[in-house]
Amino acid sequence: MTLSLSRRCGATLKPLALASAILSTAAVSAQTTQDQPLVPVVVTAARIAQPQTDALPHTTVISAEDIRNSQAPDLPALLEREAGIQITRVGGPGQQASLFMRGANPSETLIMIDGVPLRRQASFGLPALENILPNQIDHIEIVRGNVSAIYGSGAIGGVVQIFTKRGTGAPAFNASVEAGSRGTYQGNVGVNGKSGDTSYALSLTRFKTDGFSAQNPLQSPNVNPDRNGDGNTSVSGSVSQEWRKGNAIGARVYANDSKYTFDDAYGTPTDRNNGHSKSQSIAVFSKNSFTQDWTSTLTLSQNINRDNLDDLSIFGNSSNGYKSTQNLLQWANELRLAPQWVANAGVDAGREKAEVNSSSSYGNSSNSFSRSTSSVYAGVNGKIGAHQLQLNVRHDDVGGSGSDNTGYLGYGYALTDSVKLIANASTAFNAPTPVQLFDPLYGNVNLKAERSKSYELGVQYAAGATLLRATLFDTRTRDQFGYDPVTFQTINIARAKNQGLELSASTTLLDIDWRASLTLQDPKDESTDKTLVRRAKTLGSLGAAKSFGAWRIGTDVQYTDSRTDIPGNPTLAPYWLTNANARYQLNKEISLFGRIDNLFNRDYQTAYGYNQPSRGVFVGVNWQQ
């Protein structure tokens, strides 16, 4: 399958022609595909279980098989080939990674694990994506676009929901080891299964790398040119007991502990900077089928994130600590109204606390901020003949940031069994973190919550192994968060907008599995008419994989257009990135695998002054019952 990348989303005819060409290719491949794979079931698009092809927001799934075949070392590497997603890293593994979805700020995309939002309220609300390892993940659902009316604050750009592993079938053990470039190694052990009415799963991963210098000494002469390594230990586990058919209680835990070094351009070349990041999420739940048509789930969770940064300098040592605690009670209900109609409603109540501590030769400080949050929401989904409807409404109340009502209205019309036209409109609300508001040094008490409106038109083609989605989107945000490089405060940009075309496609053609995506967008600060910082106008990826005998060989190519950086820094050059992977199945239980990252050894940066990995070669062995 060939994709012709258009460089500018303002050229409407070229993107539409491209969509038409891919539709034609998809139709041909669907006619030649004999296999009829099961359509994945998703829950994130509407808070109800539905086939992926029924989801009105643009939704894709990264399956367990996709994760295994990708051999991605961390969550950002797994997500960066997906439509509409751009990853920015300030160095290698363990260094901060930020996710831009459809040009939205990183804090405007909601990250969830098993239905529980992940936020670091002691900083800027960004979860530590770089510390989430794929070995703990069963699958991921990505919902693009404004779904704040479904999930509340922080979902202007969309939602990435991570589902950890669950136990099914007979008890099974697995283990893998991997080693490669830059002194990297990784080991994982796990077990999952079901005994009687008890399901369980446990996975433990240890990752370590010597890394490379996060910042480029040629661009930042004051950085320490030594390697910036990372050591990460991650664990996930779940257990549930079905005490009566359709009724279960259980618990889930996810945690990671990462120790790393980083570069600071404001010190001296002999400085040593150490970071320690710890995250843990614990949830207990009760899922009950009160009637044949009414299912209710009550979840009590706690998320704690700790980040400590220690700077050892000839000018004196300093230490900064950040702790975020989120306690959340969620009550979700699903009610089947008719064979083709389902309603959902729920209530969330939470308490958030942020603690910031610092100590240095100049003095010590300690600050603590807390607030309560509450939400109530409802939705309905259904079909009448060729027509499909989704309606969601929500009210959020965030202490210190006020309250807001948001809504989502989606409509689909099935032209044929394979082609569906889609349209939706939605509003959004995103609250600043307590630190952004109240921190004595960097807080801005005048900071307003972001509010946004979005409109979309799309077409979907689904037949056999082929799924294509093309979406035109328009998002307008007022009081969007920006950054003042002088005061180091978060500020409100009067208005920002993004318009564009987003394509995603997957198919099997000539016995090759293909995946492709293309995003053409124009994210702008309307007050200055300048492109928003670090957003590319064109993103594209193309992946292909083929199985023959005991072998499976795959490759993917990613393209990122030029981007502006923070004021005063040069424009970042566009780049192509190619990765390759292979797996050989020795027998039913043992396989050998390997990958080459940055195959052609491209020199590129996603943030000015920060290095990205050169070519890396990694090999390993996996045992799975």
Sequence and secondary structure as in RCSB ss.txt:
>XXXX:A:sequence
MTLSLSRRCGATLKPLALASAILSTAAVSAQTTQDQPLVPVVVTAARIAQPQTDALPHTTVISAEDIRNSQAPDL
PALLEREAGIQITRVGGPGQQASLFMRGANPSETLIMIDGVPLRRQASFGLPALENILPNQIDHIEIVRGNVSAI
YGSGAIGGVVQIFTKRGTGAPAFNASVEAGSRGTYQGNVGVNGKSGDTSYALSLTRFKTDGFSAQNPLQSPNVNP
DRNGDGNTSVSGSVSQEWRKGNAIGARVYANDSKYTFDDAYGTPTDRNNGHSKSQSIAVFSKNSFTQDWTSTLTL
SQNINRDNLDDLSIFGNSSNGYKSTQNLLQWANELRLAPQWVANAGVDAGREKAEVNSSSSYGNSSNSFSRSTSS
VYAGVNGKIGAHQLQLNVRHDDVGGSGSDNTGYLGYGYALTDSVKLIANASTAFNAPTPVQLFDPLYGNVNLKAE
RSKSYELGVQYAAGATLLRATLFDTRTRDQFGYDPVTFQTINIARAKNQGLELSASTTLLDIDWRASLTLQDPKD
ESTDKTLVRRAKTLGSLGAAKSFGAWRIGTDVQYTDSRTDIPGNPTLAPYWLTNANARYQLNKEISLFGRIDNLF
NRDYQTAYGYNQPSRGVFVGVNWQQ
>XXXX:A:secstr
      S TT  HHHHHHHHHHHHHHHHHHHH        EESTTTSS EEGGG SS EEEE HHHHHHHT SSH
HHHHTTSTTEEEEESSSTTS EEEEETT  GGGEEEEETTEEE  TTTTS   GGG  GGGEEEEEEEES  HHH
H TT SSEEEEEEE    SS EEEEEEEEETTTEEEEEEEEEEEETTEEEEEEEEEEEEEEE SB TTT TTS  
S EEEEEEEEEEEEEEEEETTEEEEEEEEEEEEEEE   TTS TT EEEEEEEEEEEEEEEEEESSSSEEEEEEE
EEEEEEEEEEEE TT  EEEEEEEEEEEEEEEEEEEEETTEEEEEEEEEEEEEEEEEEEETTEEEEEEEEEEEEE
EEEEEEEEETTEEEEEEEEEEEETTTEEEEEEEEEEEEESSSSEEEEEEEEEEEE   HHHHH TTT  TT   E
EEEEEEEEEEEEETTEEEEEEEEEEEEEEEEEE TTT  EEEEEEEEEEEEEEEEEEEETTEEEEEEEEEE  EE
TTTTEE TT  SEEEEEEEEEEETTEEEEEEEEEE  B  STTS  B  EEEEEEEEEEE SSSEEEEEEEESTT
     SSTTB     EEEEEEEEE 
